[in-house]
């Protein structure tokens, strides 16, 4: 019994701490992300003067020195001209041999990380209410339950990012409108549905509900058998 109380209290404290930290840590990345999304090309031509690069998207000229999996070009020839667009020193758009590709700044990656952290904290708070209080139920077999919950949160954050950056089409929204609720239901059942044999207590919600029902029954019994005013009742 004491161990179950400790586990539940730990889940509550860690969950609250994760959400609070994620909210605080996301303020600066969110502000920078919004600044990038509303940034315009710097004035000054190509290349953009260094003095004009702060807060706007600068244009530079580079050269390709190789090829990797992040930038696809139609040629492997080194020295190919590359037209770059940079924001606060980071490359956000590149054009090589007529082929273009864009990159999200690091602030957006930080914002995704804080969103996933908040999602993990939310999962702990939900488990605090719906879990049976045992570590086995919290982690499941080989830790699949928390891993599945975090992966679902990362997928959700990625989809929201794609929607906000206009990388999704009408078919994508229609597909996700069906797939996301189904995935949430499956993920929620896998995490909180008690898959497998567990031997902890009932969930906190069940305990509170049972106590609430018991309290209503007792109050109804007291109202039914309460003596009339002015009548003394002997108590042993």
N, C-alpha and C positions, 0 to 999 in steps of 0.2 A: 504494500500500500504506500509506504513512504517513498519507494523508488518511483512509483507511478507519479506521485505528486512532484517529485524532483524533475522528472522528464517533462512533464507538462509545463512546469514553471520555466524550465530552460527553453522549451520551444516558444513560449510566450515572450520571454525577454529577448531572445535572439531574433525572433520575428519582428518585434517592435524596433529593435536596434537596426536591423537591416533596412526596414522601410524608412526610418528617420534619416539614416546615413545616405540612402539612395536619393531621397528628396533633396537633402542639402547638397550632395555632390553633383546633382544634375542641374543645378541653377546656372552655373557658368557654362557648361556644355550646351545647354538649351539656348542661352543667350547668344553664344557664338554661332550655333547652328542657324538660328533665325537671322543673325546678321549676314551669314553666308548666303542664305536663300534669298535675301533681299539685296544682295550686293550687285553693283553694276560694273561694267568694264571701266577701267581707269582711263581718263583722258591722257593724251600724250603720244598716241600712235604706237608703233611697233618697232623696237621694244619700248615698253613703258618705262619712264624714268623711275628710279628707285624711290624717289621722294613721294611718288604718287601711289605706292603699292599698299599703304595701310588703309584697310577698310574697303577696298575695291579690288576687283579682279584684274591683275596685271597680265600683260602679254609679253612673252619672251620667245626667243629663238634658241633652240638647242639642236643637238645631233644625236642620232641613234648610234649607240655603241654595241648593241646586241639585241637579243630578243628573249623574252621570258613569257611565262604563262599569264602575266597580268596585262600585257599590252600586245595585241595581235596586229601584225602588219602584213603587207603583201610582199615584203622583201626581207631578206636576212642581211642585206648589204650594210656594213658599218659605215657611219658617216652620213646617213640619210638625214635630211633636214627634218626637224620636229618643231612644230608650232605649239607652244605651251601657253596655258592659262594658269596662273598661280594665284593663290589667296593666302596671304600671310606666310609666304614662303613655301607653301605646299602646292604641288601640282594637282589641279582639279580637272584639267582637260588637256588632251594631247591629240595632235593630228600629225600623222606620218603617212606620206605617200597616198594622201586622199582618204585614209581610214582614220576615224576618230573614236576616242573612248574617254569616258569621264570617271572621276574618282571622288569618293566622299572624303571630306577632310577628317582629321583624327577626332575632332570634337563630336562628330556624329557617332563614331565608334564608342566614344566614352559615354554618350547618351544612351546608346543601346545597352551597354554594360550596366549602367545604373538602373535601367528599366528591368533588366533580368534580375538584378539583385532585389529590387522591390517586389518582383513577382515571387522570388524565393521566400522573402519575408512574409508575403501574403499566404503562401502555402503553409508556412509554419503556424500562422495564426488560425487558418482553417483547420489544420490538424489538431491544434490545441482544443478546438471546439468539437471536432468530429472524430478524432482519433481515440483509440482505446487506452492511450497512456503508456504503451510499451515501445521500446526501441525497435523491436522486431516489426511492429506495425508501421513505425515511422520510416524505416529504411527498406522494408520488404526484403525479398530475396535478392541478394547481391547488390543491394542499393538501387534496384531498378526504379523504385517509386520516386525518390527525390530526383534521380537523373531524368526520368520521364517528365516530371513536372517542370524542371528547369529547361529542358530541351523544348517543351511546348511553349514556355515563356519566351525563349529566344526566337522561335519561329514566329510567334505572335508579334514580337517587337520588330522583327525583320519585315513582316508584312505591313505593319503600320508605317515603317520607314519608307517602304516602296510606295505606299499610297500617298504619303505626304510629299514625296519627291516626284510624283507623277510618273512612276515606272510601271503602273498597272493599267490594264485596259478593261473594257466592259466585261469581257469573258472572265478575266481574272477575278473581278468583284463577284460575279455570279457564282463562279466555282467556289470561292472562299466563303460566300454566304451560306453554302450548304456544307462545305467541308469543316469550317471552323467550329460551328456548334457541335457537330458530331465528334470532332476530335476532342473538344472540351469535355463532352460527356464521357467519352471513353477514358480520357486522362483522369478526370475527377473520380470515376468509378475505380480505376486502377489504384489511385492514391488513397482514397478515403472509403472505398467500398468494402474493405476487409477481405481482399482476396487471400485465400489460404486460411490456415487454422491459427488463430491468435487467442491468447488466454488472458488478456488484460480485462479491465473493467469496461463498463459501458462508456460511451462518449459523454463528454461533459454536457452536451445538449440533451442527451437522453436522461442523464441524472437530474438536471434542472427541470426538465419536463415532468419527470416522475414525481419530483418533490412538489412541483406546482400543482399537479393533479391531486397528490396526497393532501396538500394544504387546502385545496378547494373542498375536498371531501370532509376534512376535519372542521372547516368553518361552517359547512352546511350542517354537519352533525351538531355543532355547538348552537347554531341558530335554531335548529329544530328542538333541541332539548334544553335550551336556556330557560331557567325558571322565570316566572312572572315577577314584575317589579314588587318589591316589598316582601317577598317570600324568602326566608332564609333557608339555606341548604347546608346540611351537615356534611362536613368533609372529614374523613378519618385522618 
